[in-house]
Amino acid sequence: MNRLVISAKPKRLFSVIAAILALTLAATSAPSTVGTADSQRYLDDIKALTTPAMEGRGDGTKGLTRAAHLIEKRFASLGLKPAGTHSYLQSFTVITGARLKSNNHFTVHRADSKTDLKVNQDFVPLSFSASGSADAPVVFAGYGASADEFQYDDYAHLDVKDKIVVVLRYEPAGFAEKSGHQGLTQHSQLITKAINARNHGAKAIVLINGKLGDGEEDLLTRFGSVSGPENVGILFLQVKNAVAEAWFQAAGKSLADVQNQINTSSKPESFAFPENLRVSLNVSIESTRATVNNVLAYLPGKTDEYIIIGAHYDHLGRGNFDSLAPSQIGQIHPGADDNASGTAGVLELARLLAPMQGQLHRGILFASFAGEELGLLGSAAWVKEPTLPLDRAVAMLNMDMIGRIRDGKVYIGGVGTGSTFKSLLDDAQTKSGLKLEFSAGGYAASDHTSFVSKKIPVLFFFSGLHSDYHKPSDTWDKINAPEAARLLDLISSVGTQIADAPERPTFINVVEDRPAAGGGTGRGYGPYFGSIPDFGQTENGVKFSDVRPGSPAAKAGLKAGDVLVQFGGKPINNLYDFTDALRRSKVGDVVEVKVMRDGQPITVSVKLEQRK
């Protein structure tokens, strides 16, 4: 500015300054117009989150840390306030897997001789095996199956208490035909075999591959490649066929002949090996843990109420047991749609809404969760130790896999959990041109479940499953960025209306629900019970984060916070035990259930119902 003009006309200068200040104040007090989502910027963020340096964003990897820093840096550049426990981060610990310690051994004793097997060459423990030792006689229990629905039980008339049980992989050939479904039944699952052996009193279970296909090699299971709990409660190992063949020969039998007989007759061929055959073994496994971070930023409103716009940013890393491409485990699973698409959505919405600071009636918490792929752990950690008052949270909007919209169709769950949601979405659908398919309930296999269990209304945005789900082929080039940008504009509109409405939406308990079509939530196997597990608790029972209204569990008086420890006489140590026990039940069964409530045992009878 020219100094001569200032001295010559001071009154005019002051009037100009006053006018500028008035315009500035008006601009900051009037609501800003929210812009539209930029599809190219959105796609660029997905590319950045799926580069090789991100290592598939596996929990506990350096790649996940790099992704957290990218998100943190973006939030800071937008001027959003840190909303973690320190800076933008909220740290918590997760179990990422397991490792074998040095003292794992397996010794076969026969009469006056013994043979020491070599770990990872002749035998290997399963990653969810208990740690400990056993020295006991050996019995053969076929496929290790107890299948009442097929009138088949490998443990019938077989004493396995305090013994080591040898079982075949997979299941009898007739199960698939009798089940009426293609593929293997739950009795083929290794975790099911382990729980069954434990519940029959065995000290340890030893798996063998048995019959191999043409050209198939007798390989040991790669340690850590099979899903299971931290500790299944029984020693669980695998040995090569050649090791077990010697045991069958000592009994005057052939492994191949016995297996063929079971498959041909659909009848068990269980037996005890000779008394002079014993096995001594020791399993030593250590769980691996890592500290990971939720990344949280806050856009203040005029009041202390707020909405949450969130997505999980972790994925599978290099696959492990969660991969749906087993032959490609070890390759980076980039997770472009699952869930770089949702994470990039949070970043784009943060960019669009950041100029609204202090203008909306309610604030907005932008949340990027870790640990979702391990069981909704990041969102569970946040609602357990919220960084903002939980009772001031008005709604949670979750984006998980929003990048592959086909034919304009989007699935939205949780529509019935908020009193105002349906009308807002109907209006937004008309303006967006998208085809919205609604489901009322808020429970599904994504982070919004952690919030609906706390009676916070939720909306879950999802573009559907596809053949690249949980595979290395889930890459950025398959993202439909223009359609995703249209959806982000819809979410922006709905979110700001919820944030600026005079009254907060009322939470509604949805009595019955169907999963959003195209969703992977399903209903699972067996009859309906109605509890929602707390995925943060991994052992010593199954804690309920909530109980569905009107469900069998609710009718029996069970409620959130109860810890299930026994179901129909079977011990329940973890969610796998519960799933197994429920699958073995029938619709109409009245099951005696024991829970711990405030440290006291409570026993109730639950009548199981048909899933709808």
C-alpha positions in Angstrom: 0.0 0.0 0.0 1.2 3.5 -0.9 2.3 5.4 2.2 1.5 8.9 0.7 -2.1 8.0 0.3 -2.4 6.9 3.9 -1.2 10.2 5.2 -3.3 12.2 2.8 -6.7 10.5 3.4 -6.9 8.8 6.8 -10.7 9.0 7.2 -11.3 7.3 3.9 -8.7 4.6 4.9 -10.5 3.9 8.2 -13.8 3.6 6.4 -12.3 1.1 3.9 -10.8 -1.0 6.7 -14.2 -1.0 8.5 -15.9 -2.2 5.4 -13.4 -5.0 4.9 -13.8 -6.0 8.6 -17.6 -6.0 8.2 -17.4 -8.2 5.1 -14.9 -10.6 6.8 -17.2 -10.9 9.9 -20.2 -11.6 7.7 -18.3 -14.3 5.8 -17.3 -16.1 9.0 -20.8 -15.9 10.6 -22.8 -17.0 7.5 -22.9 -20.7 6.7 -20.5 -21.6 3.9 -21.7 -23.6 0.9 -20.3 -27.1 0.9 -18.5 -27.9 -2.3 -18.8 -31.1 -4.3 -16.5 -34.1 -4.1 -13.5 -34.2 -6.4 -13.4 -37.7 -8.0 -9.7 -37.3 -9.1 -8.6 -36.2 -5.7 -10.5 -39.1 -4.2 -8.8 -41.6 -6.5 -5.4 -40.1 -5.8 -5.9 -40.7 -2.1 -6.8 -44.3 -2.8 -3.6 -44.7 -4.9 -1.6 -43.2 -2.1 -3.1 -45.6 0.4 -2.4 -48.7 -1.8 1.2 -48.1 -2.9 3.6 -51.0 -2.1 5.1 -48.9 0.7 1.7 -49.2 2.6 2.3 -53.0 2.6 -1.5 -53.7 2.4 -1.9 -51.7 5.7 -1.8 -54.8 7.8 -2.3 -54.2 11.5 1.1 -54.1 13.2 3.0 -53.3 9.9 5.1 -50.3 9.1 2.7 -49.7 6.2 -0.2 -49.2 8.6 1.9 -46.6 10.5 2.7 -44.9 7.2 -1.0 -44.8 6.4 -1.8 -43.3 9.8 0.8 -40.6 9.3 -0.7 -39.8 5.8 -4.2 -39.4 7.4 -2.8 -37.4 10.4 -0.9 -35.0 8.1 -4.0 -34.4 6.0 -6.2 -33.6 9.0 -3.6 -31.2 10.2 -3.3 -29.4 6.8 -7.0 -28.9 6.9 -6.8 -27.1 10.3 -8.9 -29.8 12.0 -8.3 -30.1 15.8 -6.5 -33.2 17.1 -9.1 -35.5 18.8 -7.0 -38.5 19.9 -5.5 -39.2 23.3 -2.3 -37.6 22.1 -2.3 -35.4 19.0 -4.5 -37.0 16.4 -3.8 -40.6 17.5 -5.5 -43.0 19.9 -3.3 -46.0 20.6 -4.4 -49.5 21.5 -2.9 -53.0 21.5 -4.0 -55.8 19.2 -3.0 -59.5 18.8 -1.6 -59.7 15.3 -0.7 -63.4 15.3 1.5 -65.9 17.0 5.1 -67.3 16.8 6.7 -70.6 17.6 9.1 -70.5 20.5 12.2 -72.7 20.6 11.1 -75.6 22.8 8.5 -77.4 20.6 9.1 -81.1 20.4 7.3 -84.3 19.4 8.6 -87.8 20.4 7.2 -91.1 19.4 7.8 -94.0 21.8 7.4 -97.6 20.6 8.4 -100.4 23.0 12.1 -99.8 23.6 12.7 -97.2 20.9 11.9 -93.6 20.4 11.9 -91.2 17.5 12.2 -87.4 17.7 10.4 -85.5 15.0 11.7 -82.3 13.5 9.5 -79.2 13.8 8.4 -77.7 10.5 9.7 -80.8 8.8 7.9 -83.7 10.3 5.4 -81.8 12.5 4.1 -78.3 13.2 1.8 -76.9 15.9 -1.3 -75.0 14.8 -1.1 -71.3 15.7 -4.2 -71.4 18.0 -3.0 -74.5 19.9 -2.7 -74.3 23.6 0.9 -74.3 25.0 1.9 -77.1 27.3 3.0 -80.7 27.3 1.4 -84.2 27.0 2.6 -87.8 27.4 -0.2 -90.2 26.5 -1.4 -93.2 24.5 -2.7 -92.6 21.0 -6.2 -93.3 19.5 -7.5 -92.8 16.0 -10.8 -90.9 15.7 -11.5 -90.8 11.9 -12.3 -87.3 10.8 -12.8 -86.1 14.3 -16.5 -85.4 13.6 -19.6 -85.6 15.7 -22.4 -84.9 13.3 -25.8 -85.7 14.7 -27.5 -84.4 11.6 -25.8 -87.1 9.6 -26.1 -89.8 12.3 -22.3 -90.0 12.4 -19.9 -89.8 15.3 -16.2 -90.7 15.2 -16.1 -90.5 19.0 -19.0 -93.0 19.6 -17.7 -96.0 21.7 -14.2 -94.5 21.8 -12.4 -93.6 25.0 -10.3 -90.6 24.4 -10.1 -89.0 27.8 -6.5 -88.0 28.6 -5.4 -89.5 25.3 -3.8 -88.0 22.1 -6.3 -88.2 19.3 -5.3 -88.6 15.6 -7.8 -87.3 13.0 -7.9 -86.9 9.3 -8.3 -83.6 7.5 -11.6 -82.7 5.8 -14.7 -84.9 6.4 -16.4 -88.2 5.2 -17.2 -88.1 1.5 -21.0 -88.5 2.2 -21.4 -85.3 4.2 -21.7 -82.9 1.3 -24.3 -85.1 -0.4 -26.3 -85.4 2.8 -26.1 -81.7 3.5 -27.7 -80.8 0.2 -25.1 -78.1 -0.3 -22.0 -77.9 -2.4 -18.6 -77.8 -0.6 -17.5 -78.9 2.8 -19.6 -78.6 6.0 -18.4 -77.0 9.3 -17.2 -80.4 10.4 -14.2 -80.1 8.1 -13.0 -77.0 9.8 -9.9 -77.5 11.9 -11.2 -75.4 14.8 -14.3 -77.5 14.9 -12.2 -80.7 15.1 -10.1 -79.1 17.9 -13.1 -78.1 20.0 -14.7 -81.5 19.5 -11.6 -83.3 20.7 -11.3 -81.0 23.7 -14.9 -81.4 24.7 -14.5 -85.2 24.6 -11.6 -84.9 27.1 -8.6 -85.5 24.9 -5.2 -84.1 25.9 -4.1 -83.3 22.4 -5.2 -83.6 18.8 -2.9 -84.6 15.9 -3.9 -83.9 12.3 -2.9 -85.8 9.2 -3.7 -85.0 5.6 -4.6 -88.5 4.6 -5.5 -89.2 1.0 -3.8 -86.8 -1.5 -4.8 -85.9 -5.0 -2.8 -86.7 -8.1 0.5 -84.8 -7.9 -0.4 -83.4 -4.5 2.4 -83.2 -1.9 2.0 -84.1 1.8 2.6 -80.6 3.1 2.4 -79.3 6.7 0.1 -76.4 7.3 2.0 -73.1 7.3 2.1 -71.8 10.9 -0.3 -68.9 11.3 -2.2 -69.6 8.1 -5.4 -71.0 9.7 -7.9 -68.7 11.5 -8.7 -69.5 15.2 -8.8 -68.1 18.7 -5.7 -67.1 20.6 -5.9 -70.5 22.5 -8.4 -73.2 21.6 -7.8 -75.0 24.9 -6.1 -78.1 23.6 -2.7 -79.0 22.2 -3.1 -79.2 18.4 -0.4 -80.3 16.0 0.0 -81.8 12.5 2.3 -84.6 11.4 3.2 -85.9 8.0 1.3 -88.9 6.6 4.5 -91.0 6.7 4.8 -90.5 10.4 1.3 -91.7 11.1 1.5 -94.5 8.6 4.0 -96.3 10.9 1.4 -96.1 13.7 -1.3 -97.7 11.5 1.1 -100.5 10.5 1.8 -101.2 14.1 -2.0 -101.7 14.5 -2.0 -104.0 11.5 -3.8 -101.5 9.4 -3.2 -99.1 6.4 -4.0 -95.4 6.6 -5.4 -95.4 3.0 -7.5 -98.5 3.6 -9.1 -97.1 6.8 -9.9 -93.8 5.1 -11.4 -95.5 2.1 -13.5 -97.7 4.4 -14.9 -94.6 6.1 -15.7 -92.9 2.9 -17.3 -95.9 1.3 -19.4 -97.0 4.2 -20.1 -93.5 5.8 -19.4 -95.2 9.1 -16.7 -94.5 11.7 -13.6 -96.7 11.8 -12.1 -95.4 15.1 -9.7 -97.5 17.2 -6.9 -97.4 19.8 -3.4 -97.8 18.6 -1.3 -100.6 20.4 -0.6 -99.8 24.1 3.2 -99.7 23.5 2.7 -96.7 21.3 2.9 -93.4 23.2 3.6 -89.8 22.2 5.2 -87.1 24.3 5.1 -83.6 23.0 5.5 -80.0 24.0 4.0 -77.0 22.4 5.3 -73.5 23.1 3.6 -70.6 21.3 3.7 -66.9 22.0 1.1 -64.4 20.8 2.4 -61.4 18.9 1.0 -58.0 19.7 1.3 -54.6 18.2 0.3 -51.0 19.1 -1.8 -49.5 16.4 -3.7 -46.1 16.2 -7.0 -44.7 15.5 -6.6 -41.3 13.7 -9.1 -38.8 14.9 -9.8 -35.1 14.0 -12.5 -32.7 15.1 -14.4 -30.0 13.4 -16.1 -27.9 16.2 -19.7 -26.9 16.0 -21.7 -24.4 18.0 -22.5 -26.9 20.7 -20.7 -29.9 22.3 -22.8 -32.4 20.4 -21.3 -34.0 17.3 -21.7 -36.6 14.6 -19.0 -39.2 13.6 -17.9 -39.8 10.0 -15.7 -42.8 9.9 -14.1 -45.7 8.1 -11.4 -48.3 8.9 -8.1 -47.8 7.2 -6.4 -51.1 8.0 -6.5 -54.1 5.7 -4.9 -57.6 5.4 -1.2 -56.8 4.8 0.1 -59.9 2.9 -3.1 -61.9 3.5 -2.6 -64.6 6.1 -5.7 -66.6 7.0 -8.1 -63.8 6.1 -7.1 -63.9 2.4 -9.6 -65.4 -0.1 -6.7 -66.1 -2.4 -4.7 -68.8 -0.4 -2.2 -69.4 -3.2 -1.3 -65.7 -3.1 -0.7 -65.4 0.7 2.5 -63.5 1.0 1.6 -61.0 -1.7 0.5 -57.5 -0.8 -3.3 -57.2 -0.5 -3.7 -53.5 -1.3 -7.3 -53.2 -0.2 -8.3 -50.4 -2.6 -12.0 -50.9 -2.0 -11.6 -52.5 1.4 -11.2 -50.0 2.7 -9.0 -47.3 1.1 -12.2 -46.3 -0.6 -13.9 -45.5 2.7 -10.7 -43.9 4.1 -10.3 -41.7 1.1 -14.0 -40.8 1.6 -13.3 -39.6 5.1 -10.4 -37.5 3.8 -12.5 -35.9 1.0 -15.4 -35.2 3.3 -13.0 -33.6 5.8 -11.7 -31.4 3.0 -15.2 -30.4 1.9 -16.5 -29.7 5.5 -13.4 -28.1 7.1 -14.5 -24.6 6.0 -17.6 -25.1 8.1 -15.8 -24.8 11.4 -18.0 -23.3 14.1 -20.9 -22.9 11.7 -22.9 -26.1 12.1 -25.0 -26.7 15.2 -23.0 -29.8 16.0 -19.4 -30.7 15.5 -18.0 -33.5 13.3 -15.5 -36.2 14.5 -13.6 -37.6 11.5 -12.5 -41.1 12.6 -10.1 -43.5 10.8 -10.1 -46.8 12.7 -7.4 -49.5 12.8 -8.0 -53.1 13.9 -11.3 -53.5 12.0 -10.1 -56.6 10.1 -9.1 -58.2 13.4 -12.7 -57.8 14.7 -13.8 -54.1 14.8 -11.1 -53.5 17.4 -10.4 -49.8 16.7 -14.0 -48.7 17.0 -14.5 -51.0 20.0 -11.5 -49.3 21.6 -12.9 -45.9 20.9 -16.4 -46.5 22.4 -14.7 -48.1 25.4 -12.4 -45.1 26.0 -14.0 -42.3 23.9 -11.9 -39.2 23.3 -15.1 -37.1 23.3 -18.1 -37.5 25.6 -20.0 -40.5 24.3 -23.4 -39.1 25.4 -22.9 -36.1 23.1 -22.5 -38.3 20.0 -25.7 -37.9 17.9 -25.0 -40.3 14.9 -22.3 -42.3 13.3 -21.9 -42.5 9.5 -19.6 -45.4 8.4 -18.1 -46.0 5.0 -16.8 -49.5 4.3 -16.2 -50.5 0.7 -17.8 -47.6 -1.2 -15.6 -47.7 -4.3 -17.2 -50.3 -6.6 -20.7 -48.9 -7.2 -22.4 -50.8 -10.1 -25.5 -49.5 -11.9 -25.8 -46.7 -9.4 -26.8 -49.0 -6.6 -25.7 -48.3 -3.0 -26.7 -50.3 0.1 -27.3 -48.4 3.3 -27.8 -50.1 6.6 -29.0 -48.7 9.9 -31.7 -46.6 8.4 -34.2 -47.7 11.1 -31.8 -46.8 14.0 -32.4 -43.0 13.7 -35.8 -41.4 13.8 -35.0 -38.9 11.0 -32.8 -41.0 8.7 -35.4 -42.4 6.3 -36.8 -39.0 5.3 -33.3 -37.5 4.9 -32.2 -40.4 2.7 -35.3 -40.3 0.6 -34.7 -36.7 -0.2 -31.0 -37.2 -0.8 -31.7 -40.1 -3.1 -33.9 -38.0 -5.3 -31.2 -35.4 -5.6 -28.3 -37.8 -6.1 -29.8 -40.1 -8.8 -28.3 -43.1 -7.0 -30.4 -46.2 -6.4 -30.4 -46.7 -2.6 -31.4 -50.0 -1.0 -32.1 -49.8 2.7 -31.9 -52.2 5.6 -33.3 -51.1 9.0 -30.9 -52.6 11.5 -27.5 -51.4 12.4 -25.6 -54.6 13.1 -23.1 -55.8 10.5 -19.5 -56.8 10.2 -18.1 -53.2 10.2 -17.3 -50.5 12.7 -20.7 -48.9 13.0 -21.7 -52.0 15.0 -19.6 -50.7 17.9 -21.7 -47.6 18.0 -25.2 -49.0 17.6 -24.4 -51.2 20.6 -24.0 -48.0 22.6 -27.5 -46.8 21.4 -26.0 -44.3 18.9 -27.9 -44.1 15.6 -25.8 -45.3 12.6 -25.8 -45.3 8.8 -23.6 -47.8 7.0 -22.7 -47.0 3.3 -21.6 -50.0 1.2 -21.3 -50.6 -2.6 -21.4 -54.4 -2.4 -19.1 -57.4 -2.5 -17.1 -58.5 -5.5 -14.7 -61.2 -6.7 -11.6 -59.1 -5.6 -12.7 -59.0 -2.0 -9.8 -59.9 0.4 -7.5 -60.7 -2.6 -4.4 -59.0 -4.1 -6.5 -58.1 -7.0 -8.4 -55.4 -5.0 -6.5 -52.6 -6.8 -7.1 -48.9 -7.3 -7.7 -49.1 -11.1 -11.0 -50.9 -10.4 -12.5 -48.1 -8.3 -15.4 -46.2 -9.8 -14.3 -42.8 -8.6 -17.1 -40.7 -10.3 -19.9 -42.8 -8.7 -18.1 -42.8 -5.3 -17.9 -39.0 -5.5 -21.6 -38.9 -6.1 -22.1 -41.0 -3.0 -19.8 -38.7 -1.0 -21.9 -35.7 -2.0 -25.0 -37.6 -0.7 -23.2 -38.4 2.6 -22.0 -34.8 2.9 -25.6 -33.6 2.5 -27.1 -36.1 5.0 -24.3 -35.6 7.5 -24.5 -31.8 7.5 -28.3 -32.0 7.9 -28.0 -34.3 10.9 -25.3 -32.0 12.3 -27.4 -28.8 11.8 -30.8 -30.1 12.7 -32.5 -28.5 15.7 -33.1 -31.8 17.4 -30.9 -34.9 17.5 -32.3 -38.1 15.9 -33.8 -40.5 18.4 -32.2 -43.9 18.7 -34.6 -46.7 17.8 -34.1 -50.4 18.7 -34.7 -52.4 15.5 -36.5 -55.6 16.6 -35.8 -57.6 13.5 -33.4 -56.9 10.7 -32.2 -58.2 7.4 -28.6 -57.5 6.3 -28.1 -55.0 3.5 -28.4 -56.9 0.2 -25.1 -57.5 -1.3 -23.5 -57.4 2.1 -21.3 -60.1 3.6 -23.0 -60.1 7.0 -25.2 -63.1 6.4 -26.8 -65.1 9.2 -24.3 -67.8 9.6 -25.2 -71.4 10.4 -27.6 -72.9 12.9 -30.4 -71.5 14.9 -30.9 -67.9 16.1 -29.7 -66.7 19.5 -29.5 -62.9 19.2 -26.4 -61.7 21.0 -23.8 -59.2 19.6 -20.3 -60.2 20.7 -17.7 -57.8 22.1 -14.8 -58.5 19.8 -12.4 -56.9 22.1 -12.7 -59.8 24.5 -10.8 -62.9 23.1 -10.9 -65.4 26.0 -12.6 -66.3 29.3 -16.0 -66.3 27.7 -18.0 -64.3 25.2 -19.0 -60.8 26.4 -22.1 -59.4 24.8 -21.8 -55.8 23.6 -25.5 -55.9 23.0 -28.5 -58.2 22.7 -30.9 -57.8 19.8 -34.4 -56.7 20.9 -37.0 -59.4 20.6 -34.3 -62.1 20.2 -34.3 -65.4 22.1 -31.4 -64.1 24.2 -33.4 -60.9 25.1 -36.5 -62.9 25.9 -34.5 -64.9 28.4 -33.3 -61.8 30.1 -29.8 -61.6 28.8 -28.4 -58.2 28.3 -25.3 -56.1 27.2 -22.3 -56.7 29.5 -23.2 -60.4 30.3 -20.3 -62.8 29.7 -21.3 -66.2 28.3 -19.3 -69.0 29.9 -21.5 -72.1 29.3 -23.9 -73.1 26.6 -25.9 -76.4 26.8 -23.4 -77.9 29.2 -20.4 -77.0 27.0 -17.7 -74.6 28.2 -17.5 -71.3 26.3 -14.0 -69.7 26.3 -14.3 -67.7 23.2 -16.4 -66.9 20.2 -15.3 -70.0 18.3 -16.6 -72.2 21.2 -19.9 -70.3 21.1 -20.3 -70.7 17.3 -19.5 -74.4 17.5 -22.1 -75.0 20.3 -24.8 -73.0 18.5 -24.2 -74.8 15.2 -24.7 -78.1 17.0 -28.1 -77.0 18.4 -31.4 -77.1 16.6 -34.3 -74.7 16.2 -36.7 -75.1 19.1 -34.0 -76.4 21.5 -34.3 -75.0 25.0 -30.7 -74.5 26.0 -29.4 -73.8 29.5 -27.1 -70.9 29.4 -24.7 -69.6 32.1 -23.5 -66.0 32.0 -21.4 -63.9 34.4 -23.1 -60.6 35.3 -21.3 -58.2 37.6 -19.1 -61.1 38.8 -22.1 -63.3 39.7 -23.2 -66.4 37.7 -26.7 -66.4 36.3 -28.3 -69.4 34.6 -31.2 -69.0 32.2 -33.0 -71.1 29.6 -33.0 -69.8 26.0 -35.4 -71.2 23.4 -33.6 -71.1 20.0 -35.5 -69.8 17.1 -35.4 -70.0 13.3 -33.2 -67.4 11.6 -35.1 -65.0 9.4 
